[in-house]
Amino acid sequence: MVARESAVSAPFVFATAQYDSGDWDSAPMVPANVIDAIARYTSLAVAPQGVVVPLASEACFQYPLLYLTGHLPVRFTTRESEVLGKYVRRGGLLFVDDHNHDVDGAFHKTVREELTRIAGTLVPLPNTHPLYRAYFVFENGPPTTSHEMNGWGDNLVHEHLDAVLINGRLAVLYSNKDYSSEWSYHPDNKRFLSVDNTKFAVNLVVYALTR
Amino acid sequence: MRSRAERLARALGVAALATALAASVWQAWRVDAPSGVSSMPPIRLDATTIDADSLVARAVRERIVRAAVQQARTSAASDAALVPTVRLAVSAIPRTPVRRVLGAARAAGVSMQWEDSTTLRALSFQAVRTVSPDSAVDLTASAEFVPSSREQNTRSGRALVMTDGGGVLDSIAVVAQASGGDALNVRLRVSSLSASAGVRVSHGGRVIAGTLVAPAPTPTVGRVRLYAQPGWEAKFVTAALEESGWQVDASFLISPKAAMVRVGNPMALDTSRYAVAVVLDSGVVASRELLRFVSQGGGVIVAGAALRDAAVRTLSAAAIEDDRGAIAGTLITDEPRRGVPAFHLAAREGATVVEREGDEPTVVLVRRDVGRVMAVGYRDTWHWRMEGRDDAADAFRLWWNGLVSSVAYVGAQATVFDAPRETAVSASMWPGRAAPVADMVAQLGAAAPLDVAATSSTRMAFAARLMRVLPWVLAVLIVGSLLVEWAMRRLRGAS
């Protein structure tokens, strides 16, 4: 047996889940933007680049926060289902975002079925949840995205995120507000924004690291 | 040449002498033989008689009285102070009241001889209330069985059953040992017991051991103050403790502008609020806070990278001696903590090594003032929970809960005690119901096969009695010889 390098106080690594069905890599710029936000607003040690982790691999367990998105229908394989089930039961947090922003869309319908089957029932997360005060304060719950406001997708502004809670702990956080589109730009372009719309991502990471 | 009459007289004389000698010997044997040794069968203690404790106790008392009366009758004719003896053939462990009677009789001078024919050679049973928010109870049983032809193939003969007032807690089967016997070692953690809080162990449908459980600790136990950098280790340690019922308070420095993220309601460290302080990283807590907390009786765990902190070094139970990297592939083995990086520690004077890898300490505990400080060498233990086996989350939770419970400050000390009817003297001197076989040995002495013991004591008593009657034998011989000589002279004179 070979000793691997000790990872004392290892930096936070943003991990994107890769799955067999659908287009898992529909938002390739999100990781860089989230990493930038963490580095910009916190003193947390963060790896400068994210990683892609196959959902069928137990390598997922090394990253207790996983990001999953897409446009197309989702059907997890047996192995992916098994790994994902273990992942959430052991304490990992899976953040899923509908890149279509469409409650009638294929991604929304199929991925919710899969998450319910593997992890449990998705329930609305109250807007008073500590997630919305984990770092920045979002008084009204999850921030609205520009894609909700401009009529894309289902033309709805979703008031809540949905979640699966295991032992009172967030195991799955599901969004159909299309943060994947909201955060898909080069970090350098933040200077053109009046309000940095990636602050909620900071809350998500800080919450995951402390709760 | 002797006449026929003379030969007949001589033969009669010899026969008379032999008869007299035999009669003397028989009389010696008969006079002082205590009835409890030679004529009374041993008292048999088995599953049926044990159930009638009062009858057994009465039978034992009767034997003792009879033996004492017999001894009193013959004491005038005997120089040896024969001790009344009670013999027991034990095939089932008697209950505490019976053992007490036997022990009291032995203390009063009655010789107790017993033969161990039980299938249960040793039993130890303990129930300890843990210091944790759920006040779980750790039940530990250890036993060794000698399989008998009667019980070898029956399920009830090869299992112990733990029960409380609410029913069965667990049934533990014995496992075969290489030496040929059967052994049982089990530890069971129970989160809730029935209101009576008494736990019993049964074997073959009969209760053989039992103990009461200490009352739950006071409500001040239950809060943990966590000092750590934000990260996966802090997250998962918090999760494990919260899942075990602890309330965890922490504050994390998140930004260069000293923005703090709070978990729970972190307050100043004090034993009126917290039972334990857990320090996972260096530079997150002032040593004076920890020292004051420990001096109040609080418990402190210094784990992982925090052991490098100069501020807590003087407080720590151990110093870092060596640094071991994580060993790949061991997270899914029976030694999962070898799969996380760890410091090997050098325990300070007076410290106790709680856990080690081979010869290298990894968890060390020491008393400081009235508190306790623990040094935990493992780092990034969260890998064990996430990347270990399917039961890793439970094991991780139990392990961290155990560490915290072992140093936690409690307002009123939790105690372990046996049945309340045990007297102060007996409770302090003998194992009581928690270890019935050991209690039997303590009360009655070591067991020995009855035949050998009885024979040896009989032989010794016979020799002593023979020496006492020898003068009478000699007197009979002399008188007999004179009578024979007189008879022979008369016959010679007649002829």
Interface residues (C-beta under 8 A of the other chain):
Chain A: M1 V2 A3 R4 E5 S6 A7 V8 S9 A10 F12 Y41 T42 S43 L44 E58 F61 Q62 P64 K86 Y87 R89 R90 G91 G92 A134 Y135 N167 G168 R169 V206 A208 L209 T210 R211
Chain B: Q229 P230 G231 W232 A234 K235 F236 T238 A239 E242 E243 A250 F252 L253 I254 S255 P256 A259 V261 V263 D281 G304 A305 D323 R324 G325 A326 I327 A328 G329 T330 P341 R379 D380 W382 H383 R385 M386 E387 D390 A392 A393
